[in-house]
Amino acid sequence: MRRPWTRAPLSFFGVWLVACRGGGPSQFGPDEGETGPESGSPSDSNADTVGSTECDPSEGARVGLTRLRRLTRTQLDHTIRDLVGVEADAVTTLVPDEKIGPFDSNAIAPVTDLLVEQSQELAARVALAAVLRMQMIAPCDLANGGIPCATSFVEQFGLHAFRRPLEPSEVQAYVGLYELGLESGDAADGFRLVVEGMLQSPSFLYHVDSGESGVPTATAQLTSSYELASRLSYFLWNSMPDDELFDLAASGELHDGAVLAGQVERMLASPKSSATISLFHDQWLSLTGLEDAIKDPAYYPDYDPALVDEMIDETHRFVEYVLNEGDGRLETLLTSNLGFPEDGLFAVYGVIPPQGFVAGTPVSLPSDERSGLLTQAAFLTRHAHGNQSSPVHRGLIVRQNVMCQAISPPPANANTTPPPPSTATSTRERFEQHVADPACAGCHSIIDPPGIAFEHYDAIGAYRTVDGLGDVDASGEIIAADDDLIGPFDGAIELTERLAASAQVKDCVANQWFRFALGRIETVDDSCSTESIHEQFRRSNGNVRELLSSIAQSDAFRHVRATAGE
């Protein structure tokens, strides 16, 4: 069985520039003209992306189109670390990733010359560093083992690098590359050339899903066992499969439902999953970039990099605690008053460390001030201005990322400069001009109210009761939403409790995890999968761990439709 990327002899350096120069919605075929979020729209509503359809198992699986996606920078760093034990620093040396909704996913834009050059430099740098670990990476003594040893090295290393067994022609080509290095130097040079070449191959740099048959089709087919192992590992670990997954892929057992469910449980119990869970929440709530947020020292003199690190650490520890040690429920993520403050963050929260406090352990924060992720300092600081809070930024994240509602960008001529802070007025009073202006009112009457709910929190998340010359008014009304969200509220505690109980929010969070898992937004062709995922998530009382298992066992996750058809 030949793979789509190995139909022609390999040209090792820069081969992926030729093969993958263009972007586009399908892997190996033309655009089928799908509309909606499959075109890359960042925040389409659930109603626009998933429609009801008859789900008859006898008709076979229906799944959305799978794009050919490059590994993200984080995935590259994790994969190279697990593959050769070297730090690649892709996050700092490659151009930024694309976005699908709030999540990193390189599936649309064409490859640029700059990215090719950066990736070649990365591969050369990593291969050179890996030479020092050659004896640990190679399965035999390359210096004395001759071509049989080199062949074993190519086969084993290639299996892990490409996440599938190599074809005989690929083995032959890479052994030839090893011999080229051997002729001009020694075994270390041959080793280096093989590693450098494989790290530039499309089979390494891309998620290549062609299906069980090995031939991309316009109808859904099961992924191969190796493709499923890769999907699972990049979903839950953001890295390549480990030996157990490779063994299950080789045996074909991974497609068994019980085996797959067991692997999800095993992988969620691994420390590797903690980083991935943190990454999801960072991207879902748009917390990435918090370390670069600047605050005016005239207003926030105690704000510094150390405090920012504490904010980030708190959110990561919180989600890990809820999902790995707690009840795992979305409601807890959105309403718990537990926090993980340290040092300066205690002062922000106005809380004294409890007696016997140990860093990294949960602390009960005032239940009338703190309610889950959206009232933690990381979220409130990231979505605020440098000198004041921001009802618009906070409300926009709630609408787009927590409720999955599409919000149009402001018109090109809109003045988006925030009004300057003043001790004579509150933030709410200054931002009410949005609703007063007919040109802005349509969107801001939807965006601003959920943001106003957080007006008890300043630009670094400290709780306040006074703003300007009067008491904080954090009341408002949600409009343009499902029935379980519409209506008046007073403050963030009421709002987060309503969000936590909402079926719309549960469906949105399930969809966000689906997008994170597959690197694409759901379409009507995924309806049978998403409807089942939604139902199971509600039935589990919003258990996120069970949600991840249901996604991994869904038709959409276990199948691929790689071409759009005629």
Buried (B, 14 or more C-beta within 10 A) or exposed (E): EEBBBBEEEBBBBEBBBEBBEEBBBBBBBEEBEBEBBBEBBBBBBBEBBBEEEEBEEEEEBBBBBBBBBBBBBBBBBBBBBBBBEBEBBBEEBBEEBBBBBBBBBBBBBEBEEEBBEBBBEBBBBBBBBBBEEBEEBBEBEBBEBEEEBBBBBBBBBBBBBBBBBBBEBBBBBBBBBBBBBBEEEEBBBBBBBBBBBBBBBBBBBBBBBBBBEEBBBBBBBBBBBBBBBBBBBBBBBBBBBBEEBBEBBBEEBBBEEEEBBEBBEBBBEEEBBBBBBBBBBBBBBBBBEBEEBEBBEEBBEEBEEEBBBBBBBBBBBBBBBBBBEBBBBBBBBBBBBBBBBBEBBBEBBEBEEEEEEEEEEBBEBEEEBBBBBBBBBBBBBBBBBBBBBBBBBBBBBBBBBBBBBBBEEBEEEEEEEBBEBEEEBBBBBBBBEBBEEEEBEEBBBBBBBBBBBBBBBBBBBBBEEEBBEEEBBBBBEBEEBBEBBEEEBEBBBBBBBBBBBBBBBBBBBBBBBBBBBBBBBBBBBBBBBBBBBBEBBEEBEBBBBBBBBBBBBBBBBBBBBBBBEE
